[in-house]
Amino acid sequence: MTIHVLGSVNIDYVYRVPNLPQPGETLAGLSRAVHLGGKGANQAIAAARAGAPVRFIGAIGPGDDWTRDRLAAAGVDVSCVAEVEEATGHAIIYVDAAGENCIVIHGGANRAIPEAVVEAALAQAQAGDWWLTQNETSGVTEAAARAQSRGLRTVHVAAPFVPEDALPVLPHTDLLAVNEGEAAALASRLGGAVPVDVMLVTRGAAGAAWRERPTVPDGAGELSVPAFAVTAVDTTGAGDCFLGYALAGLHAGLTPEVALRRAAAAAALSVTREGAADAIPEAAEVDAFLAERS
């Protein structure tokens, strides 16, 4: 069984700044670094480092083979990563002294993934596999529909959040990952409960919640998992790390509570380091962290 990630590959340009820029403000950056990122790439690497078999489906631009090589080095199957004429996706990330960030992304090759590559991945998938998507690539709704029709378990991360993009994917989504604000916005837009079997609602430093259908507006009966208290250096990619580890845990047969606690530990470790994909811990590090905090 495999986790298939139809996802984004970004080159992250990270600037440390004294504070996040305000409208009209010009800041002098304290440092600059270049990392592998993209929600899809981060989630794939997290799931692979957690021990799951992962195949990545995506696209990069000319001259950026190092991004594909980094995925492969993390244990991800990159046989369905295409090279296209569009520039590799990239992100401009500002990180302040408290580790908080703001991000601007450019889709590039992520919005030009060839349909043939997606079909090739689906042809290799088996019923019961996981199919993971985010809102950073082309063809999400169509691919999720095809995956679900073939018996795959579909997961959608509705970020970057645009309600008009999220709504068409919902009928083809078994597990929806959103933050609290996104969950509330969708419920308001739909006039009631979000029509998916499971919602994984992330709450940053407040942890996460697992909501199975049927749910009630006040969230009663949901499973809540707290976050671990750490000193944050850079929160970029923490949610992706959490999601990848959580899905790997579910894939391995862990209960939602155990899978989410392990994911919370991985995310906690990740924010103590700089970068997105670079900050994702290995499984042994997560085990040691949990042992210390038990």
C-alpha positions in Angstrom: 0.0 0.0 0.0 1.3 3.5 -0.9 0.6 7.1 -0.2 0.4 8.9 -3.6 1.0 12.7 -3.4 -0.2 14.8 -6.2 1.7 17.9 -5.0 3.7 21.0 -5.4 7.5 21.4 -5.5 8.7 24.9 -4.6 12.1 26.5 -4.2 11.8 28.4 -0.9 13.7 31.7 -0.6 13.6 32.4 3.1 14.4 35.9 4.5 14.9 36.4 8.2 13.5 39.8 9.2 13.1 41.7 12.4 9.3 41.8 12.0 6.9 40.8 9.3 6.5 43.6 6.7 3.6 46.0 7.0 1.9 47.7 4.0 4.3 50.2 2.4 7.2 49.1 4.7 10.7 48.4 3.4 12.8 46.0 5.6 16.4 45.1 5.6 16.7 41.3 5.7 18.9 39.7 8.3 19.7 36.6 6.3 18.7 34.7 3.2 18.5 30.9 2.6 17.3 28.6 -0.2 15.4 25.4 0.7 13.2 22.8 -0.9 9.6 23.4 -0.1 6.1 23.2 -1.5 3.2 21.8 0.5 3.2 18.6 -1.5 6.9 18.0 -1.3 6.9 18.8 2.4 4.1 16.3 3.1 5.6 13.6 1.0 9.0 13.9 2.7 7.3 13.9 6.1 5.3 10.7 5.3 8.4 9.0 3.9 10.5 10.0 7.0 7.7 8.6 9.2 8.2 5.3 7.4 5.4 5.2 4.8 6.0 4.2 1.1 5.4 7.4 -0.9 5.1 8.2 -4.6 5.2 11.8 -5.7 3.3 13.1 -8.7 4.3 16.6 -9.9 6.4 18.8 -12.2 9.6 20.9 -12.1 11.1 23.3 -14.5 14.4 23.1 -16.5 17.6 23.0 -14.5 16.1 22.2 -11.1 16.8 18.5 -10.9 18.2 19.0 -7.4 14.6 19.3 -6.1 13.6 15.9 -7.5 16.9 14.5 -6.2 16.1 15.8 -2.7 12.7 14.0 -2.7 14.4 10.8 -3.8 17.0 11.1 -1.1 14.2 11.3 1.4 12.9 7.9 0.2 10.2 9.2 -2.1 9.4 7.5 -5.4 9.9 10.2 -8.0 9.2 8.2 -11.2 6.1 10.4 -11.7 7.8 13.8 -11.5 7.9 15.4 -14.9 10.1 18.2 -16.3 8.1 20.9 -18.1 8.9 24.2 -19.7 7.4 26.3 -16.9 9.7 27.5 -14.2 9.7 25.5 -11.0 7.3 26.8 -8.4 8.8 29.0 -5.8 8.0 30.9 -2.6 9.2 34.1 -1.0 9.1 33.6 2.8 9.6 36.1 5.6 10.3 34.8 9.0 10.4 37.1 12.1 12.2 36.9 15.4 9.4 34.8 16.9 9.4 32.3 14.1 6.2 33.4 12.6 6.1 33.8 8.8 4.3 35.2 5.8 4.6 33.6 2.4 4.0 34.5 -1.3 4.0 31.6 -3.8 4.3 31.4 -7.5 2.7 28.2 -9.0 4.9 27.8 -12.1 5.4 24.1 -13.0 3.0 23.1 -10.3 0.1 24.4 -12.4 1.3 22.6 -15.5 1.5 18.9 -14.3 0.9 16.7 -17.4 -2.4 14.7 -17.3 -0.4 11.7 -18.6 1.8 11.7 -15.5 -1.3 11.7 -13.2 -2.8 8.9 -15.2 0.4 6.9 -15.1 0.4 7.2 -11.3 -3.2 6.2 -11.0 -2.5 3.2 -13.2 0.1 2.0 -10.6 -2.2 2.7 -7.6 -4.2 0.0 -5.8 -7.5 0.1 -4.0 -6.9 1.1 -0.4 -3.9 3.3 -1.2 -4.0 7.0 -0.1 -4.3 9.8 -2.6 -3.2 13.2 -1.2 -3.7 16.6 -2.8 -3.4 20.3 -1.9 -4.5 23.6 -3.5 -1.1 24.3 -5.1 -1.4 22.2 -8.3 -3.5 21.8 -11.4 -6.1 19.1 -11.9 -6.9 18.4 -8.2 -10.6 17.8 -8.5 -10.5 15.6 -11.5 -7.6 13.5 -10.1 -9.4 13.1 -6.8 -12.6 11.9 -8.5 -10.6 9.4 -10.6 -8.7 8.2 -7.5 -11.8 7.8 -5.4 -13.6 5.9 -8.2 -10.7 3.4 -8.2 -11.0 2.7 -4.5 -8.3 5.0 -3.2 -8.8 6.8 0.1 -8.6 10.5 -0.8 -7.2 13.3 1.4 -7.3 17.0 0.5 -5.5 19.8 2.2 -7.5 22.9 1.4 -4.5 25.3 1.5 -3.7 27.9 0.3 -7.4 28.4 1.1 -9.8 29.6 -1.6 -13.4 28.5 -0.9 -14.3 28.4 -4.6 -11.4 25.9 -5.1 -12.2 23.8 -2.1 -15.9 23.2 -2.7 -15.7 21.2 -5.9 -13.2 18.8 -4.3 -15.3 18.0 -1.3 -17.5 15.3 -3.0 -14.4 13.4 -3.8 -12.7 13.8 -0.4 -12.7 11.2 2.4 -10.5 13.2 4.7 -10.2 17.0 4.6 -7.4 18.8 6.4 -8.1 22.5 7.2 -7.3 25.0 10.0 -10.0 26.3 12.3 -10.6 29.4 10.3 -11.0 27.4 7.1 -13.3 24.9 8.7 -15.5 27.7 9.9 -15.5 29.4 6.5 -16.5 26.2 4.7 -19.3 25.5 7.2 -20.6 29.0 6.9 -20.5 28.8 3.1 -22.3 25.5 3.1 -24.8 26.5 5.8 -24.0 23.5 7.9 -21.6 20.6 8.4 -18.9 20.0 5.8 -19.8 16.9 3.8 -16.7 14.7 4.3 -16.3 11.6 6.4 -13.4 13.1 8.4 -12.1 16.5 9.0 -8.6 17.0 10.5 -8.6 20.5 11.9 -5.2 22.0 12.8 -5.0 24.7 15.5 -1.3 25.7 15.5 0.0 25.9 19.1 -3.4 24.7 20.4 -3.0 21.3 18.7 -5.5 19.6 16.3 -8.9 17.9 16.3 -10.2 14.9 14.5 -13.9 15.2 13.6 -15.8 12.3 12.1 -19.2 12.7 10.4 -21.8 13.3 11.7 -20.5 16.4 13.5 -22.3 19.1 15.4 -21.6 22.8 15.1 -19.9 23.1 18.4 -17.5 20.2 17.7 -18.8 18.1 20.6 -17.5 14.5 20.5 -14.4 15.4 18.5 -11.0 14.0 19.3 -8.5 16.7 20.4 -4.8 16.3 20.5 -2.7 19.0 22.2 0.5 20.5 20.7 3.9 20.1 22.4 5.4 23.3 23.9 8.7 24.2 22.3 10.6 27.3 21.4 9.9 28.1 17.8 12.6 29.1 15.4 10.7 28.9 12.1 7.1 27.7 11.7 7.3 27.3 7.9 6.0 23.9 6.8 5.0 22.8 10.3 1.4 22.0 9.2 2.8 20.0 6.3 5.0 18.0 8.6 2.1 17.3 10.9 -0.1 16.2 8.0 2.5 13.9 6.5 3.3 12.2 9.8 -0.4 11.9 10.6 -1.2 10.2 7.3 1.8 7.9 7.6 0.5 6.9 11.0 -3.0 6.2 9.7 -1.4 4.2 6.8 0.4 2.1 9.4 -2.8 1.3 11.2 -2.4 3.6 14.2 -5.5 5.0 15.8 -6.2 8.6 15.0 -5.3 9.6 18.6 -1.9 7.9 18.4 -1.2 9.1 14.8 -2.0 12.7 15.7 0.1 12.7 18.8 3.0 11.4 16.8 2.4 14.0 14.2 2.3 16.7 16.9 5.7 15.6 18.1 7.1 15.7 14.6 5.7 19.2 14.0 7.1 20.4 17.3 10.5 19.3 16.4 10.2 20.9 12.9 9.6 24.4 14.3 12.8 24.3 16.3 14.7 24.2 13.0 15.0 26.5 9.9 13.4 25.6 6.6 10.4 23.5 5.5 11.5 20.1 4.1 14.9 20.5 5.7 13.3 20.8 9.2 11.2 17.6 9.0 12.6 15.1 11.6 13.4 11.4 11.1 11.2 8.8 12.7 13.9 8.0 15.3 14.0 11.6 16.4 10.2 11.6 16.9 10.4 8.4 18.9 13.1 9.9 21.2 11.1 13.1 21.6 7.9 11.2 22.6 9.9 9.1 25.0 11.2 12.2 26.7 7.7 13.7 26.9 5.8 10.6 28.0 
